[in-house]
Amino acid sequence: MDVRFFNPFISAIQSVFKTTLKTEILISKPRVERKDEADADVSAIIGFSGGAMGSVALCFPMKTAVAAASKLTDTELHQDHPDFADALGELANRVAGQAKAQLHGEQISISVPSVAMGAAHCVLKSQRMPALMLLCDSVLGRFSVRVTMTANKNTNSQTPVRAVGRA
């Protein structure tokens, strides 16, 4: 995976959680996702198209999803609350929007967020694109972010490469 597509997500996750949820995030070193890792009870997924295509998925255990949704809305939300999925979709939307803004020179569109729920589900990735996983820790709990992104060969981009992240 090209780091110019991955690094914006690292800084977007940190920024969104710090500014929106007033929560610091410790992010592990990125790694290639192993096949069909099941660790999520709730996943908020956004697709990308245009100059780059792929997706980003914020994958939460239920306890972390409830804590994040409640913190975002400043009210107690449980998984059956009508605003629960919307809150997590909005969180993913903010991460995707900030990452998109950092993809200078790319003509990228983002989709409306989708939220999937189900105990210990996995977000299946494309066989043609590698998925990188970031494990994230915060006072809200641990969660993971899966990024699958590749340049669309039909577009020209001139994005500088920079390295960001922590070990």
Residue pairs with C-beta under 8 A, 6 or more apart in sequence:
1 129
1 130
1 132
1 147
1 148
1 149
1 150
2 149
2 150
2 151
2 161
3 161
3 162
3 163
4 103
4 157
4 159
4 160
4 161
4 162
5 52
5 54
5 103
5 147
5 149
5 150
5 151
6 30
6 132
6 147
6 149
7 102
7 162
7 163
7 164
7 165
8 98
8 99
8 100
8 101
8 102
8 103
9 56
9 95
9 99
9 134
9 145
9 147
10 27
10 30
10 134
10 164
10 165
11 98
11 99
11 102
11 164
12 94
12 95
12 96
12 97
12 98
12 99
12 102
13 25
13 27
13 95
13 134
13 136
13 145
14 24
14 25
14 27
15 98
16 91
16 94
16 95
16 98
17 23
17 24
17 25
17 138
18 24
18 25
20 72
20 91
20 94
21 68
21 71
21 72
21 91
21 140
22 71
23 71
23 138
23 139
23 140
24 138
24 139
25 136
25 137
25 138
26 136
26 137
26 138
26 166
27 134
27 135
27 136
27 165
27 166
28 134
28 135
28 136
28 137
28 166
28 167
29 165
29 166
29 167
30 132
30 133
30 134
30 165
31 132
31 133
32 130
32 131
32 132
32 133
33 125
33 130
33 131
33 132
33 133
33 146
36 122
36 124
37 122
37 133
38 120
38 121
38 122
39 59
39 61
39 120
39 122
39 144
40 59
40 60
40 61
40 120
40 121
40 122
40 123
40 144
41 60
41 61
41 62
41 65
41 117
41 118
41 119
41 120
41 121
42 59
42 60
42 62
42 65
42 79
42 88
42 115
42 116
42 117
43 57
43 58
43 59
43 60
43 115
43 116
43 117
43 121
43 123
44 57
44 58
44 60
44 88
44 89
44 91
44 92
44 113
44 114
44 115
45 55
45 56
45 57
45 58
45 92
45 113
45 114
45 115
45 116
45 123
46 55
46 56
46 57
46 92
46 93
46 95
46 96
46 110
46 111
46 112
46 113
46 114
47 53
47 54
47 55
47 110
47 111
48 54
48 55
48 56
48 96
48 100
48 108
48 109
48 110
48 111
48 149
49 108
49 109
49 111
49 152
50 106
50 107
50 108
50 109
50 152
50 155
51 103
51 105
51 106
51 107
51 108
51 151
51 152
51 155
51 157
52 103
52 106
52 108
52 149
52 150
52 151
52 152
52 157
53 149
53 150
53 152
54 126
54 129
54 147
54 148
54 149
54 150
55 146
55 147
55 148
55 149
56 92
56 95
56 96
56 99
56 145
56 146
56 147
56 148
56 149
57 92
57 123
57 145
57 146
58 88
58 91
58 92
58 95
58 143
58 144
58 145
59 123
59 143
59 144
59 145
59 146
60 68
60 88
60 141
60 143
61 141
61 142
61 143
62 79
62 119
63 141
64 140
64 141
64 142
64 143
65 79
65 84
65 88
65 143
66 77
66 78
66 79
66 84
67 140
67 141
68 87
68 88
68 91
68 140
68 143
69 77
69 81
69 83
69 84
69 87
69 88
69 91
70 76
70 77
71 140
72 87
72 90
72 91
73 83
73 87
77 83
77 84
77 87
78 84
79 117
85 115
85 117
86 115
88 113
88 115
89 112
89 113
89 114
89 115
90 113
92 113
92 115
93 110
93 113
95 145
96 110
96 113
97 110
100 108
100 110
103 159
104 159
104 160
105 157
105 158
105 159
106 155
106 157
106 159
107 155
116 123
123 146
125 131
125 146
125 148
126 148
128 150
129 148
129 149
129 150
130 148
131 146
131 147
131 148
132 146
132 147
132 148
133 144
133 145
133 146
133 147
134 144
134 145
134 147
135 142
135 144
136 142
136 143
136 144
136 145
151 157
